[in-house]
Amino acid sequence: MADDLVRATAAGRQIRAFAVTARETVETARQAHNTSPVATAALGRLLCAGAMMGAMLKGEKDLLTLQVKGDGPIGGITVTADSKARVKGYVNQPDVWLPPNAKGKLDVAGAVGHGILRVVKDMGLKEPYSGQTALQTGEIAEDLTYYFATSEQVPSSVGLGVLMEKNNTVKQAGGFILQLMPFTDEEVIASLERKLAGMSSVTALLDEGMGPEELLAYLVGDLGLEITDRMPVAFACDCSRERVEKVLLGIGKKELSDMIREGKDVEVKCQFCNQAYRFTVQELSAILERGKRP
């Protein structure tokens, strides 16, 4: 099943809903960064959230960045997304291993620890929008639920999950975001709360074979679900050799000259996809010369 994202409304547009399946996307990230199971789960949850929150953006060139910075051994997680549900991301410490938590699950909260969640939206204005909240649990979904309520004043329910195979590849990944509009009836809210209280985990529903549309049908199908849009989801990095050359110039001509004097090739890796770009001394010299031109 291809990775897919669905946008929808329910209860006569009193509820705005998003759901995503992203197994291939998260597996691509796992392979790129060689993440441990708990690091894969943490990064995968934020990638799923990024895809859905990116789809909330309206402009073609709008960009979203999600940053989780905690005092746990994973250090931090960064994910960026665009309005087409193209995502990329990385964890600071991809090889973290922890014992299962008290429920026998991957201990994402223990890996993340206490810290902050930061959301940055670059919508082409003079300054990007930035919101920040304290991490409530480190489980990612609950932290985003709290962020929406406090920073954007939108009552929301966020569910995220990543299920691993015994060989540490990704078996399932996905999630949902349900948001209440200001005019939502109390009866609709009560119905939704009952459904959420009785549901099993996101990974259990995905493992039953549910796609994003089935996931939303399960959650709000009895409230008049209306699918409004569907789009593919993918791990996509826009790094290139040309961009890395600009980064090398950006570190300063003196620093670049020092690299050239050392007489060794330089390898630069993209943080987001781990693609390596190697530059010979001659190529570094050519970059430096181009930087001197008016």
Helices and strands as residue ranges (DSSP letters): E 4-10, E 15-21, H 23-33, H 37-54, E 63-70, E 76-82, E 86-91, H 108-112, E 115-122, E 129-134, H 141-151, E 156-164, E 170-180, H 186-198, H 202-207, H 212-220, G 221-223, E 226-232, E 234-235, H 241-250, H 253-262, E 266-269, E 276-279, H 281-292
